[in-house]
Amino acid sequence: DTAVSQTPKYLVTQMGNDKSIKCEQNLGHDTMYWYKQDSKKFLKIMFSYNNKELIINETVPNRFSPKSPDKAHLNLHINSLELGDSAVYFCASSQGSQSQSPLHFGNGTRLTVT
Amino acid sequence: GEDVEQSLFLSVREGDSSVINCTYTDSSSTYLYWYKQEPGAGLQLLTYIFSNMDMKQDQRLTVLLNKKDKHLSLRIADTQTGDSAIYFCAATYSSASKIIFGSGTRLSIRP
């Protein structure tokens, strides 16, 4: 009955590999996001999708590609992983645009690139 | 620019009140939020306030908003060990339709 769930919880991989993180929400929200939290706990938005359409794309390397097959799912694929990609990645959802309703977060995926 | 600032650390004695402060830059922010993050977990929404309000109280939590100074605070009454966490302030930036988070304040409780 988890509202926003993301898998895997932990991901350890080597530089140069390609990996994906999946996210699903059962709240009926129409907007989903990916945030990156670095080792100092700074939280920065990466992408936002509303009804499967990309609405926010911050300055993120092209190696990161979000995909939203439907409004309940937002996956994040990362190509050619680098050491600096190590972080905790949070998926979130909200109803409507961000300026109208709070975000509901998943528990995060801790990515470690070695 | 888009900015939300808060102090990084706060230490309080168990049973005292904790006050976490936050400042933001966008005067058109419509909603301001407080999130709590416990170790190894995601961010949990604690409370939020609409910009036309000055205060909101929810059990042990009191949010004060000074819109003129763009200052937001979260007061936790009777702080308990279970309140140990990182508290994030966040503000909506309507011009870009997104929420900007502060750096988080790590609250530690001493006996």
Backbone of each chain as ProteinMPNN parsed JSONL, in Angstrom:
{"seq_chain_A": "DTAVSQTPKYLVTQMGNDKSIKCEQNLGHDTMYWYKQDSKKFLKIMFSYNNKELIINETVPNRFSPKSPDKAHLNLHINSLELGDSAVYFCASSQGSQSQSPLHFGNGTRLTVT", "coords_chain_A": {"N_chain_A": [[0.818, -1.207, 0.0], [2.154, 1.075, -0.328], [2.644, 4.494, -1.128], [4.323, 5.981, -2.945], [6.579, 4.214, -4.65], [9.835, 3.001, -5.186], [12.313, 1.264, -7.026], [15.547, -0.184, -7.534], [16.221, -0.307, -3.932], [18.846, -0.073, -3.178], [21.739, 0.339, -5.189], [24.565, -0.77, -6.601], [27.23, -0.273, -8.703], [29.538, -0.387, -11.478], [31.699, 2.098, -12.92], [30.81, 3.368, -16.107], [28.839, 1.565, -16.681], [25.325, 0.94, -17.559], [22.282, 1.783, -16.033], [18.985, 1.384, -14.563], [16.361, 3.003, -12.729], [13.301, 2.439, -11.158], [10.015, 3.815, -10.738], [6.89, 4.058, -9.144], [3.625, 5.289, -8.552], [0.696, 5.182, -6.539], [-1.188, 7.03, -5.996], [-2.834, 8.349, -7.659], [-1.927, 10.685, -8.707], [-0.985, 13.242, -11.092], [1.457, 14.246, -11.751], [4.906, 13.647, -11.773], [8.241, 13.271, -10.421], [11.849, 13.427, -10.49], [14.348, 13.663, -8.084], [17.628, 14.546, -6.988], [19.738, 13.731, -4.341], [22.596, 14.8, -2.815], [25.717, 13.907, -1.135], [25.896, 15.773, 0.867], [23.359, 16.21, 1.51], [21.957, 18.008, -0.03], [19.181, 18.771, -2.016], [18.025, 18.405, -5.232], [16.074, 19.235, -8.012], [15.582, 17.173, -10.85], [14.013, 16.211, -13.056], [10.644, 16.641, -14.268], [7.457, 15.317, -14.868], [4.305, 15.683, -16.349], [1.333, 14.114, -16.714], [2.564, 12.248, -18.461], [4.12, 13.927, -19.995], [7.105, 15.768, -20.443], [7.899, 18.383, -18.3], [9.66, 19.803, -16.712], [13.073, 20.132, -17.007], [15.92, 20.132, -15.676], [19.343, 21.295, -15.603], [20.764, 18.696, -16.575], [22.965, 16.018, -17.299], [22.988, 14.518, -20.592], [23.154, 11.828, -20.337], [21.317, 10.984, -18.575], [18.112, 9.784, -18.772], [14.766, 10.203, -18.541], [11.744, 8.25, -18.445], [8.339, 7.976, -19.064], [5.934, 5.794, -19.055], [3.244, 5.793, -18.418], [0.969, 7.818, -16.466], [1.333, 6.964, -13.898], [3.815, 5.968, -13.586], [7.308, 6.602, -13.562], [10.35, 6.278, -14.853], [13.932, 6.149, -14.529], [16.679, 6.237, -16.516], [20.112, 5.686, -16.698], [22.959, 6.267, -18.489], [26.319, 5.168, -19.118], [27.603, 5.388, -16.483], [29.057, 7.539, -14.007], [31.502, 8.367, -11.454], [30.637, 10.615, -10.066], [27.934, 10.399, -10.165], [27.043, 9.085, -8.039], [24.748, 9.034, -5.469], [21.685, 9.73, -3.68], [18.673, 8.992, -5.155], [15.547, 10.364, -5.498], [12.199, 9.677, -6.121], [9.149, 11.395, -6.707], [5.732, 12.499, -6.329], [2.91, 14.529, -7.262], [-0.288, 16.186, -7.101], [-1.448, 17.865, -9.807], [0.294, 20.875, -10.738], [3.477, 21.748, -9.289], [3.239, 24.107, -7.884], [0.879, 24.012, -6.649], [0.317, 21.817, -5.039], [1.576, 19.647, -2.405], [4.608, 17.651, -2.498], [4.906, 14.113, -2.63], [7.084, 11.768, -1.467], [9.119, 8.974, -2.535], [11.075, 6.342, -0.948], [13.651, 6.497, -1.783], [16.568, 5.729, -3.807], [19.638, 4.467, -3.325], [22.419, 5.088, -5.03], [25.516, 3.809, -5.839], [28.488, 4.328, -7.379], [31.283, 2.675, -8.487]], "CA_chain_A": [[0.0, 0.0, 0.0], [3.058, 2.222, -0.37], [2.113, 5.493, -2.037], [5.322, 6.161, -3.992], [7.564, 3.164, -4.438], [10.882, 2.995, -6.186], [13.21, 0.105, -6.956], [15.85, -0.849, -6.259], [16.549, 0.579, -2.822], [20.298, 0.115, -3.281], [22.263, -0.021, -6.495], [26.014, -0.614, -6.642], [27.631, -0.626, -10.049], [30.845, 0.143, -11.864], [31.737, 3.183, -13.905], [30.617, 2.982, -17.497], [27.631, 0.743, -16.851], [24.016, 1.581, -17.721], [21.336, 1.257, -15.042], [17.667, 2.03, -14.499], [15.623, 3.034, -11.475], [11.877, 2.497, -11.479], [9.161, 4.48, -9.757], [5.455, 3.922, -9.358], [2.794, 5.893, -7.506], [-0.71, 4.735, -6.592], [-1.981, 8.108, -5.405], [-3.656, 8.979, -8.68], [-1.358, 11.984, -9.067], [-0.684, 13.338, -12.515], [2.794, 14.792, -11.947], [5.954, 12.881, -11.112], [9.529, 13.968, -10.428], [13.075, 12.833, -9.976], [15.247, 14.551, -7.361], [18.911, 13.965, -6.616], [20.253, 14.234, -3.061], [24.011, 14.466, -2.741], [26.222, 13.457, 0.169], [25.651, 16.837, 1.842], [21.898, 16.254, 1.688], [21.296, 18.978, -0.898], [18.149, 18.123, -2.83], [17.896, 19.21, -6.443], [15.162, 18.622, -8.978], [16.17, 16.799, -12.125], [12.973, 16.149, -14.087], [9.255, 16.585, -13.855], [6.537, 14.898, -15.921], [2.89, 15.859, -16.073], [0.58, 13.295, -17.676], [3.534, 11.641, -19.382], [4.875, 14.915, -20.764], [8.199, 16.406, -19.727], [7.657, 19.807, -18.092], [10.862, 20.404, -16.129], [14.304, 19.406, -17.3], [17.004, 20.976, -15.197], [20.611, 21.056, -16.282], [21.157, 17.329, -16.247], [23.641, 15.441, -18.476], [22.174, 13.707, -21.499], [23.239, 10.422, -19.94], [20.117, 10.701, -17.782], [16.921, 9.866, -19.615], [13.547, 9.752, -17.886], [10.714, 7.706, -19.328], [7.067, 7.859, -18.368], [5.009, 5.02, -19.892], [1.903, 6.265, -18.077], [1.138, 8.849, -15.444], [1.633, 6.359, -12.602], [5.184, 5.463, -13.61], [8.373, 7.433, -14.105], [11.606, 5.564, -14.692], [15.127, 6.941, -14.814], [17.752, 5.432, -17.072], [21.385, 6.409, -16.669], [23.99, 5.641, -19.323], [27.738, 5.468, -18.876], [27.654, 5.927, -15.121], [30.293, 8.157, -13.539], [31.621, 8.398, -9.994], [29.863, 11.741, -9.552], [26.504, 10.085, -10.159], [26.722, 8.481, -6.735], [23.832, 9.913, -4.73], [20.377, 9.104, -3.457], [17.715, 9.518, -6.114], [14.19, 10.282, -4.971], [11.033, 9.891, -6.955], [8.071, 12.055, -5.976], [4.558, 12.793, -7.143], [1.986, 15.522, -6.725], [-1.482, 16.375, -7.91], [-1.349, 19.167, -10.434], [1.65, 21.401, -10.8], [4.12, 21.876, -7.982], [2.86, 25.3, -7.155], [-0.451, 23.854, -6.082], [0.151, 20.743, -4.062], [2.866, 19.17, -1.908], [5.206, 16.451, -3.06], [4.968, 12.886, -1.845], [8.339, 11.154, -1.883], [9.49, 7.592, -2.299], [12.122, 6.182, 0.06], [14.962, 6.755, -2.355], [17.461, 4.687, -4.318], [21.022, 4.881, -3.08], [23.27, 4.635, -6.128], [26.957, 3.913, -5.585], [29.261, 4.006, -8.571], [32.675, 2.395, -8.066]], "C_chain_A": [[0.861, 1.269, 0.0], [2.605, 3.199, -1.435], [3.034, 5.722, -3.231], [6.414, 5.13, -3.725], [8.587, 3.187, -5.551], [11.793, 1.8, -5.947], [14.369, 0.308, -7.914], [16.099, 0.165, -5.143], [18.041, 0.907, -2.819], [20.75, -0.361, -4.648], [23.755, 0.272, -6.483], [26.472, -1.101, -8.003], [28.959, 0.027, -10.381], [30.691, 1.276, -12.878], [31.552, 2.627, -15.3], [29.386, 2.143, -17.744], [26.398, 1.602, -17.078], [23.057, 0.957, -16.71], [20.03, 2.027, -15.083], [17.118, 1.973, -13.086], [14.152, 3.211, -11.834], [11.091, 3.167, -10.358], [7.705, 4.322, -10.154], [4.712, 4.621, -8.231], [1.341, 5.462, -7.686], [-1.637, 5.762, -5.957], [-2.929, 8.754, -6.401], [-3.158, 10.354, -9.089], [-1.022, 12.021, -10.552], [0.698, 13.921, -12.798], [3.797, 13.981, -11.138], [7.305, 13.534, -11.351], [10.658, 13.013, -10.085], [13.9, 13.94, -9.33], [16.535, 13.795, -7.059], [19.349, 14.588, -5.289], [21.71, 13.807, -2.931], [24.42, 14.127, -1.313], [26.036, 14.51, 1.26], [24.16, 17.079, 2.063], [21.213, 17.339, 0.862], [20.382, 18.246, -1.859], [17.886, 18.997, -4.05], [16.991, 18.493, -7.433], [15.912, 18.302, -10.264], [15.122, 16.909, -13.24], [11.596, 16.2, -13.446], [8.407, 16.222, -15.068], [5.118, 15.143, -15.447], [2.112, 15.11, -17.145], [1.46, 12.803, -18.822], [4.327, 12.64, -20.22], [5.922, 15.604, -19.902], [7.906, 17.884, -19.567], [8.825, 20.521, -17.433], [12.041, 19.505, -16.475], [15.437, 20.334, -16.896], [18.297, 20.613, -15.934], [21.163, 19.716, -15.836], [21.849, 16.752, -17.472], [22.711, 14.573, -19.299], [22.21, 12.225, -21.169], [22.023, 10.004, -19.106], [18.9, 10.841, -18.683], [15.712, 9.323, -18.854], [12.579, 9.19, -18.917], [9.451, 7.503, -18.522], [6.084, 7.12, -19.252], [3.547, 5.362, -19.634], [2.049, 7.176, -16.868], [1.421, 8.286, -14.056], [3.078, 5.885, -12.502], [6.142, 6.491, -14.2], [9.691, 6.734, -13.802], [12.767, 6.469, -15.076], [16.22, 6.007, -15.302], [19.025, 6.271, -17.126], [22.409, 5.627, -17.477], [25.378, 6.034, -18.846], [27.955, 6.109, -17.498], [29.038, 6.433, -14.749], [30.291, 8.194, -12.015], [30.734, 9.481, -9.384], [28.361, 11.507, -9.56], [26.08, 9.448, -8.842], [25.923, 9.469, -5.896], [22.608, 9.088, -4.361], [19.383, 9.784, -4.394], [16.31, 9.277, -5.576], [13.181, 10.537, -6.074], [9.968, 10.567, -6.097], [6.891, 12.261, -6.915], [3.738, 13.88, -6.473], [0.771, 15.596, -7.637], [-1.412, 17.77, -8.514], [0.096, 19.632, -10.461], [2.187, 21.608, -9.403], [3.636, 23.075, -7.202], [1.522, 25.151, -6.451], [-0.548, 22.788, -5.007], [1.507, 20.2, -3.639], [3.328, 17.901, -2.61], [5.114, 15.296, -2.07], [6.158, 12.092, -2.367], [8.355, 9.649, -1.68], [10.623, 7.541, -1.285], [13.53, 6.295, -0.49], [15.673, 5.512, -2.851], [18.881, 5.193, -4.128], [21.89, 4.26, -4.163], [24.729, 4.869, -5.764], [27.681, 3.451, -6.833], [30.724, 3.841, -8.165], [33.612, 2.387, -9.272]], "O_chain_A": [[0.384, 2.369, 0.281], [2.221, 2.788, -2.53], [2.6, 5.666, -4.382], [7.087, 5.176, -2.696], [8.246, 3.371, -6.719], [12.011, 1.384, -4.809], [14.203, 0.9, -8.981], [16.175, 1.367, -5.399], [18.442, 2.026, -2.497], [20.222, -1.329, -5.196], [24.165, 1.428, -6.369], [26.141, -2.213, -8.414], [29.442, 0.891, -9.648], [29.687, 1.381, -13.583], [32.065, 1.56, -15.637], [28.932, 2.017, -18.882], [26.402, 2.808, -16.834], [23.028, -0.264, -16.552], [19.966, 3.158, -15.565], [17.371, 1.026, -12.341], [13.799, 4.019, -12.693], [11.461, 3.092, -9.186], [7.337, 4.434, -11.323], [5.13, 4.55, -7.075], [0.824, 5.384, -8.8], [-2.71, 5.433, -5.453], [-3.735, 9.609, -6.033], [-3.877, 11.108, -9.744], [-0.805, 10.988, -11.186], [1.075, 14.076, -13.96], [3.566, 13.668, -9.97], [7.504, 14.25, -12.333], [10.459, 11.957, -9.486], [14.128, 14.997, -9.918], [16.537, 12.575, -6.898], [19.335, 15.809, -5.13], [22.025, 12.617, -2.935], [23.588, 14.067, -0.407], [26.02, 14.178, 2.446], [23.764, 18.038, 2.725], [20.016, 17.574, 1.028], [20.759, 17.23, -2.444], [17.565, 20.178, -3.923], [17.129, 17.291, -7.66], [16.768, 19.068, -10.706], [15.324, 17.609, -14.233], [11.405, 15.863, -12.277], [8.612, 16.752, -16.161], [4.769, 14.855, -14.302], [2.213, 15.422, -18.331], [1.117, 12.94, -19.997], [5.124, 12.238, -21.068], [5.649, 15.978, -18.761], [7.685, 18.583, -20.556], [8.965, 21.735, -17.585], [12.009, 18.293, -16.266], [15.859, 21.2, -17.661], [18.313, 19.724, -16.785], [21.916, 19.614, -14.868], [21.378, 16.966, -18.589], [21.771, 13.972, -18.779], [21.388, 11.454, -21.665], [21.741, 8.815, -18.956], [18.682, 11.892, -19.285], [15.64, 8.129, -18.56], [12.581, 9.582, -20.084], [9.48, 6.932, -17.432], [5.455, 7.732, -20.115], [2.709, 5.237, -20.527], [3.138, 7.292, -16.306], [1.718, 9.043, -13.132], [3.512, 5.445, -11.437], [5.839, 7.156, -15.191], [10.095, 6.613, -12.645], [12.612, 7.422, -15.84], [16.636, 5.096, -14.587], [19.004, 7.426, -17.551], [22.691, 4.466, -17.183], [25.575, 7.093, -18.251], [28.435, 7.238, -17.392], [30.054, 5.845, -15.119], [29.25, 8.073, -11.37], [30.152, 9.289, -8.316], [27.599, 12.314, -9.029], [24.889, 9.294, -8.573], [26.363, 10.592, -5.645], [22.513, 7.905, -4.689], [19.275, 11.01, -4.415], [15.934, 8.153, -5.246], [13.3, 11.485, -6.85], [9.9, 10.332, -4.891], [7.033, 12.205, -8.136], [3.858, 14.118, -5.271], [0.794, 15.136, -8.779], [-1.326, 18.755, -7.781], [1.012, 18.844, -10.226], [1.423, 21.639, -8.438], [3.629, 23.051, -5.972], [1.082, 26.054, -5.741], [-1.424, 22.861, -4.145], [2.475, 20.271, -4.396], [2.541, 17.184, -3.228], [5.226, 15.473, -0.857], [6.236, 11.781, -3.555], [7.701, 9.117, -0.783], [11.082, 8.582, -0.814], [14.501, 6.197, 0.262], [15.424, 4.399, -2.388], [19.275, 6.213, -4.694], [22.071, 3.043, -4.201], [25.127, 5.984, -5.424], [27.505, 2.32, -7.286], [31.326, 4.741, -7.578], [34.814, 2.171, -9.119]]}, "seq_chain_B": "GEDVEQSLFLSVREGDSSVINCTYTDSSSTYLYWYKQEPGAGLQLLTYIFSNMDMKQDQRLTVLLNKKDKHLSLRIADTQTGDSAIYFCAATYSSASKIIFGSGTRLSIRP", "coords_chain_B": {"N_chain_B": [[17.028, 35.405, -7.661], [16.454, 31.83, -7.473], [16.185, 30.663, -4.34], [16.478, 29.036, -1.214], [17.121, 29.209, 2.117], [18.59, 27.812, 5.029], [19.765, 27.163, 8.367], [22.368, 24.803, 9.096], [22.589, 23.108, 11.315], [21.063, 22.209, 14.462], [20.852, 21.996, 17.901], [19.096, 20.757, 20.623], [17.774, 20.52, 23.967], [16.176, 17.665, 25.288], [12.685, 17.874, 25.62], [12.633, 20.63, 25.529], [11.686, 23.438, 23.396], [12.065, 23.406, 19.868], [13.257, 25.521, 17.35], [13.253, 26.03, 14.02], [14.597, 27.827, 11.423], [13.999, 29.551, 8.298], [14.679, 31.114, 5.198], [13.463, 32.597, 2.179], [13.494, 33.494, -1.316], [11.668, 34.141, -3.307], [9.088, 36.237, -3.633], [6.627, 35.679, -4.595], [5.993, 33.146, -3.915], [3.674, 30.63, -3.33], [3.045, 28.456, -1.727], [4.518, 27.12, 1.214], [6.645, 24.75, 2.637], [7.313, 22.223, 5.124], [9.433, 19.551, 5.476], [10.353, 16.334, 6.761], [13.18, 14.309, 7.205], [14.195, 11.204, 8.031], [16.98, 9.058, 8.946], [18.06, 7.165, 6.17], [15.606, 7.216, 4.933], [12.851, 8.506, 2.934], [11.615, 11.837, 2.173], [9.313, 13.192, 4.374], [6.247, 14.754, 4.383], [5.598, 17.268, 6.652], [4.105, 19.569, 7.344], [2.376, 22.352, 5.842], [2.054, 25.717, 4.641], [-0.081, 28.189, 3.417], [0.478, 31.106, 1.479], [-1.07, 33.268, 2.277], [-1.482, 33.064, 4.901], [-0.525, 33.59, 8.339], [0.16, 31.983, 10.401], [0.218, 28.571, 11.385], [-1.004, 25.86, 13.196], [-0.379, 22.616, 14.369], [-0.869, 20.22, 16.395], [2.053, 19.469, 18.032], [3.455, 21.079, 16.391], [4.211, 24.285, 15.119], [3.88, 26.629, 12.634], [5.264, 29.589, 11.492], [4.848, 32.391, 9.447], [6.419, 35.07, 7.962], [5.715, 37.108, 5.667], [6.569, 39.492, 4.638], [9.271, 39.676, 5.319], [10.05, 37.394, 4.127], [10.374, 35.017, 5.595], [10.312, 31.979, 7.256], [9.323, 29.798, 9.861], [9.66, 26.859, 11.883], [8.316, 25.521, 14.691], [8.855, 23.161, 17.15], [7.258, 21.842, 19.751], [8.054, 20.636, 23.059], [10.286, 18.841, 22.467], [11.227, 15.64, 21.37], [13.207, 12.574, 21.45], [12.602, 11.171, 19.187], [12.224, 13.117, 17.344], [14.575, 13.697, 16.181], [16.174, 14.352, 13.231], [16.533, 15.367, 9.778], [15.389, 18.475, 8.766], [13.639, 19.924, 6.198], [13.058, 22.92, 4.582], [10.869, 24.23, 2.122], [9.963, 25.954, -0.848], [7.522, 27.13, -3.155], [8.167, 28.033, -6.514], [6.667, 29.917, -8.518], [7.149, 31.003, -11.011], [8.642, 29.167, -12.335], [7.255, 26.969, -11.877], [7.939, 25.064, -9.856], [9.279, 23.368, -6.943], [11.57, 24.518, -4.6], [14.13, 23.398, -2.52], [15.512, 23.934, 0.74], [18.766, 23.569, 2.305], [18.48, 21.869, 4.379], [18.09, 21.275, 7.882], [19.811, 19.823, 10.422], [18.536, 18.318, 13.145], [19.416, 17.691, 16.403], [19.005, 15.938, 19.452], [19.628, 16.405, 22.82], [20.131, 14.763, 25.962]], "CA_chain_B": [[17.196, 34.014, -8.048], [15.71, 30.853, -6.691], [16.996, 30.251, -3.211], [15.869, 28.801, 0.086], [18.259, 29.022, 3.012], [18.346, 27.448, 6.421], [20.995, 26.787, 9.05], [22.621, 23.386, 8.887], [22.518, 22.298, 12.538], [20.395, 22.719, 15.658], [20.882, 21.04, 19.004], [18.226, 21.192, 21.719], [17.621, 19.557, 25.055], [14.89, 16.947, 25.26], [11.637, 18.563, 26.369], [12.598, 22.038, 25.141], [11.152, 23.711, 22.068], [13.027, 23.597, 18.77], [12.8, 26.469, 16.333], [14.066, 25.937, 12.806], [14.304, 28.999, 10.608], [14.197, 29.417, 6.856], [14.361, 32.296, 4.405], [13.308, 32.293, 0.765], [13.69, 34.72, -2.091], [10.593, 34.455, -4.255], [7.964, 36.825, -2.908], [5.362, 35.161, -5.131], [5.796, 31.762, -3.477], [2.307, 30.466, -2.837], [3.053, 27.47, -0.659], [5.802, 26.863, 1.873], [6.514, 23.405, 3.21], [8.327, 21.614, 5.979], [9.569, 18.109, 5.328], [11.249, 15.682, 7.719], [13.855, 13.141, 6.655], [14.908, 10.372, 8.988], [18.076, 8.334, 8.264], [17.719, 6.085, 5.252], [14.217, 7.297, 4.484], [12.497, 9.612, 2.063], [11.136, 13.036, 2.837], [7.933, 13.075, 4.815], [5.632, 16.069, 4.546], [5.142, 17.535, 8.017], [3.06, 20.576, 7.317], [2.628, 23.413, 4.879], [1.279, 26.919, 4.892], [-0.366, 28.989, 2.237], [1.132, 32.405, 1.664], [-1.938, 34.297, 2.857], [-1.607, 32.768, 6.322], [0.608, 33.985, 9.168], [0.484, 30.935, 11.352], [-0.549, 27.328, 11.325], [-0.627, 24.995, 14.313], [-0.814, 21.233, 14.214], [-0.362, 19.493, 17.567], [3.276, 20.071, 18.579], [4.109, 21.888, 15.365], [3.691, 25.618, 14.813], [4.574, 27.28, 11.53], [5.061, 31.031, 11.416], [5.274, 32.956, 8.169], [6.541, 36.517, 7.833], [5.814, 37.237, 4.222], [7.32, 40.719, 4.321], [10.694, 39.355, 5.421], [10.253, 36.101, 3.47], [10.936, 34.193, 6.649], [9.431, 30.899, 7.694], [9.911, 29.033, 10.961], [8.953, 25.677, 12.38], [8.554, 25.312, 16.116], [8.437, 21.849, 17.645], [7.14, 21.918, 21.202], [8.36, 19.412, 23.81], [11.056, 18.031, 21.526], [11.519, 14.28, 21.803], [14.313, 11.946, 20.713], [12.095, 10.765, 17.879], [12.225, 14.267, 16.443], [15.892, 13.788, 15.546], [16.04, 14.155, 11.792], [16.853, 16.573, 9.002], [14.158, 19.188, 8.425], [13.807, 20.709, 4.985], [12.12, 23.959, 4.214], [10.73, 24.273, 0.669], [9.072, 27.014, -1.32], [7.164, 27.045, -4.568], [8.6, 29.119, -7.375], [5.614, 29.867, -9.53], [7.647, 31.368, -12.342], [9.161, 27.952, -12.981], [6.364, 25.885, -11.486], [8.668, 23.997, -9.167], [9.562, 23.553, -5.528], [12.988, 24.582, -4.284], [14.383, 22.965, -1.149], [16.676, 24.404, 1.474], [19.826, 22.574, 2.482], [18.138, 20.968, 5.476], [18.63, 21.53, 9.219], [19.916, 18.568, 11.182], [18.127, 18.535, 14.537], [19.859, 16.648, 17.324], [18.39, 16.091, 20.769], [20.515, 15.958, 23.877], [19.332, 14.396, 27.149]], "C_chain_B": [[16.394, 33.088, -7.157], [16.575, 30.368, -5.542], [16.142, 30.076, -1.972], [17.02, 28.482, 1.023], [17.815, 28.67, 4.427], [19.674, 27.041, 7.05], [21.128, 25.272, 9.021], [22.377, 22.53, 10.132], [21.732, 23.021, 13.632], [20.424, 21.634, 16.707], [20.022, 21.582, 20.136], [18.149, 20.101, 22.767], [16.232, 18.928, 24.96], [13.884, 17.676, 26.161], [11.541, 20.046, 26.072], [11.904, 22.189, 23.795], [12.296, 23.883, 21.077], [12.429, 24.606, 17.807], [13.78, 26.418, 15.165], [13.633, 27.054, 11.882], [14.674, 28.792, 9.147], [13.899, 30.761, 6.202], [14.292, 31.888, 2.941], [13.328, 33.599, -0.016], [12.503, 35.108, -2.979], [9.359, 34.968, -3.515], [6.618, 36.313, -3.429], [5.127, 33.708, -4.757], [4.416, 31.611, -2.864], [2.221, 29.483, -1.684], [4.461, 27.319, -0.099], [5.649, 25.612, 2.713], [7.623, 23.125, 4.213], [8.264, 20.101, 5.802], [10.55, 17.602, 6.372], [11.869, 14.468, 7.047], [14.61, 12.428, 7.757], [15.964, 9.565, 8.239], [17.565, 7.202, 7.392], [16.311, 6.125, 4.701], [14.021, 8.466, 3.528], [12.034, 10.807, 2.868], [9.654, 12.892, 3.131], [7.378, 14.479, 5.02], [5.117, 16.227, 5.969], [3.946, 18.463, 8.019], [3.369, 21.564, 6.198], [1.68, 24.564, 5.164], [1.098, 27.664, 3.589], [0.1, 30.407, 2.506], [0.239, 33.489, 2.251], [-2.197, 34.053, 4.344], [-0.367, 33.263, 7.056], [1.089, 32.844, 10.048], [-0.381, 29.706, 11.093], [-0.068, 26.436, 12.448], [-1.207, 23.611, 14.098], [-0.153, 20.439, 15.314], [0.916, 20.154, 18.064], [3.966, 21.019, 17.6], [3.404, 23.231, 15.184], [4.545, 26.207, 13.701], [4.223, 28.752, 11.566], [5.615, 31.537, 10.092], [5.27, 34.477, 8.254], [6.786, 36.796, 6.362], [6.635, 38.461, 3.823], [8.819, 40.437, 4.317], [11.051, 38.061, 4.698], [10.964, 35.139, 4.429], [9.887, 33.218, 7.154], [10.094, 30.185, 8.869], [9.014, 27.869, 11.335], [9.32, 25.506, 13.846], [8.009, 23.945, 16.49], [8.421, 21.952, 19.165], [7.506, 20.577, 21.836], [9.127, 18.418, 22.947], [11.446, 16.692, 22.141], [12.649, 13.684, 20.964], [13.87, 11.515, 19.318], [12.007, 11.906, 16.88], [13.582, 14.463, 15.767], [15.781, 13.435, 14.071], [16.606, 15.388, 11.092], [15.529, 17.184, 8.564], [14.437, 20.11, 7.239], [12.669, 21.71, 4.847], [12.04, 23.955, 2.686], [9.713, 25.338, 0.288], [8.76, 26.796, -2.786], [7.701, 28.259, -5.296], [7.68, 29.094, -8.589], [6.126, 30.163, -10.927], [8.148, 30.141, -13.085], [8.34, 26.74, -12.603], [7.123, 24.731, -10.822], [8.871, 24.361, -7.703], [11.07, 23.522, -5.325], [13.164, 24.245, -2.812], [15.584, 23.693, -0.563], [17.65, 23.257, 1.678], [19.527, 21.596, 3.607], [18.812, 21.374, 6.777], [18.62, 20.223, 9.988], [19.641, 18.871, 12.641], [18.615, 17.372, 15.388], [19.33, 16.985, 18.718], [19.377, 15.59, 21.816], [19.698, 15.738, 25.157], [19.358, 15.471, 28.225]], "O_chain_B": [[15.742, 33.522, -6.207], [17.6, 29.724, -5.767], [15.219, 30.847, -1.709], [17.811, 27.579, 0.75], [16.809, 29.166, 4.934], [20.597, 26.623, 6.351], [20.136, 24.549, 8.933], [22.002, 21.363, 10.02], [21.729, 24.248, 13.721], [20.065, 20.487, 16.439], [20.192, 22.724, 20.562], [18.418, 18.93, 22.502], [15.255, 19.583, 24.599], [14.188, 18.042, 27.296], [10.508, 20.666, 26.322], [11.575, 21.202, 23.137], [13.349, 24.431, 21.404], [11.242, 24.55, 17.488], [14.965, 26.72, 15.306], [12.447, 27.211, 11.593], [15.535, 27.98, 8.808], [12.973, 31.463, 6.607], [14.972, 30.956, 2.512], [13.194, 34.678, 0.56], [12.358, 36.272, -3.355], [8.669, 34.199, -2.845], [5.59, 36.493, -2.778], [4.168, 33.096, -5.228], [4.034, 32.378, -1.98], [1.416, 29.658, -0.769], [5.452, 27.38, -0.826], [4.652, 25.434, 3.412], [8.708, 23.703, 4.159], [7.218, 19.47, 5.952], [11.449, 18.32, 6.811], [11.174, 13.688, 6.396], [15.545, 12.974, 8.344], [15.862, 9.401, 7.023], [16.746, 6.388, 7.818], [15.865, 5.169, 4.066], [14.909, 9.298, 3.344], [12.058, 10.789, 4.099], [8.856, 12.525, 2.268], [7.962, 15.291, 5.738], [4.305, 15.43, 6.439], [2.912, 18.174, 8.62], [4.484, 21.603, 5.677], [0.656, 24.41, 5.83], [2.011, 27.754, 2.769], [0.111, 30.852, 3.654], [0.739, 34.528, 2.681], [-3.013, 34.732, 4.967], [0.713, 33.347, 6.472], [2.268, 32.753, 10.392], [-1.526, 29.793, 10.652], [1.137, 26.268, 12.639], [-2.361, 23.452, 13.701], [1.0, 20.029, 15.183], [0.869, 21.31, 18.484], [4.945, 21.679, 17.948], [2.178, 23.306, 15.106], [5.77, 26.276, 13.809], [3.054, 29.127, 11.656], [6.708, 31.158, 9.673], [4.253, 35.091, 8.575], [7.915, 36.728, 5.878], [7.311, 38.458, 2.795], [9.546, 40.893, 3.435], [12.219, 37.672, 4.659], [11.995, 34.546, 4.111], [8.745, 33.581, 7.436], [11.31, 29.991, 8.864], [7.8, 27.889, 11.137], [10.492, 25.364, 14.193], [6.863, 23.61, 16.193], [9.467, 22.13, 19.789], [7.301, 19.52, 21.24], [8.675, 17.295, 22.724], [11.925, 16.621, 23.273], [13.003, 14.213, 19.911], [14.67, 11.498, 18.383], [11.744, 11.682, 15.699], [13.718, 15.304, 14.879], [15.343, 12.341, 13.716], [17.091, 16.321, 11.732], [14.654, 16.485, 8.052], [15.336, 20.95, 7.272], [11.491, 21.377, 4.979], [13.045, 23.701, 2.022], [8.741, 25.586, 1.002], [9.603, 26.343, -3.56], [7.693, 29.372, -4.77], [7.895, 28.351, -9.546], [5.605, 29.64, -11.911], [8.088, 30.081, -14.313], [8.682, 25.613, -12.961], [6.956, 23.569, -11.193], [8.663, 25.501, -7.288], [11.758, 22.625, -5.81], [12.432, 24.748, -1.96], [16.539, 24.023, -1.266], [17.392, 22.122, 1.277], [20.237, 20.604, 3.775], [19.977, 21.772, 6.777], [17.576, 19.598, 10.181], [20.402, 19.584, 13.296], [18.276, 16.217, 15.134], [19.224, 18.15, 19.101], [19.898, 14.48, 21.707], [18.71, 16.43, 25.405], [18.738, 15.308, 29.275]]}, "name": "protein", "num_of_chains": 2, "seq": "DTAVSQTPKYLVTQMGNDKSIKCEQNLGHDTMYWYKQDSKKFLKIMFSYNNKELIINETVPNRFSPKSPDKAHLNLHINSLELGDSAVYFCASSQGSQSQSPLHFGNGTRLTVTGEDVEQSLFLSVREGDSSVINCTYTDSSSTYLYWYKQEPGAGLQLLTYIFSNMDMKQDQRLTVLLNKKDKHLSLRIADTQTGDSAIYFCAATYSSASKIIFGSGTRLSIRP"}
